[in-house]
Amino acid sequence: MANTNEQYDVAVKTCKDVFIKKTKDYGTAWRVLRTISVVDQIFIKALRIRTIQDLKTQKIGDDIESEFKGIINYAVIGLIQLELKNPQVEDLPVEQINNLYDKYILFSKNTMLDKNHDYGEAWRDMSQESFADLILMKLMRIKQILSNDGVTIMSEGIDANYVDILNYSVFALILMSEGKH
C-alpha cells in the first residue's frame, strides 16, 4: 500500500495546487454554493467524462484528467461547505482554506486506506468508465438524500458520498498516470 499512499499524494498535490491558486485569484466565491449546486458542478464534470468516453472525441480542450481533478476539488468544496454550513458571500483566508483542504484530503485518504485493506485494492482492476458511472450514482444518491431533507434511514450521508467521489477520482488519476486508462 505504500505505493498507493505515495500515488494518492501525487495525484492530490496537483489538485490542491490548482485549488489554492484559484482561491488566491477568485477568493472563496464558491462559499455561495448550496449542496445541490456543488452536486451539479460535479455532475457536469462526470457527465462530460462519460460523454467523451462514449464518443471517443471531444471539442473542448480540458481533458478527462482535468475533469477528474475538478471533481476532486468540488468534492472538497462540498465537504468544506457541509462543515461551515450556511452558504454565503464570504471571503475566507487562504490559510484557513489550505487547512480545511488538507483536513478533508487526509480524511478521504484514511478512508481509502481502510477500504483498500478490506477490498484488496480492487479499484486497480476497474475501468475508467466504472469510476465515471459510480460518481454519477453517488451524485444521484446525494440528490435523493437532499430530497429527503438530508435524512437517511440506514445509508451513509452526503459527506460519505463526497469522500467516495473524491477517492474514485483519485483512483482514475492514479491509473491514468500508470498508463492504464
Buried (B, 14 or more C-beta within 10 A) or exposed (E): EEEBEEBBEEBBEBBBEBBBEBBEEEBBEBBEBEBEBBBBBBBBBBBBBBEBBEEEEBEEEEEBBBBBBBBBBBBBBBBBBBEBEEBEEEEBEBEEBBEBBEBBBEBBBEBBEEBBEEEEBEBEEBEBBBBBBBBBBBBEBBBEBBEEEEEEEEEEBBBBBBBBBBBBBBBBBBBBEEEEB
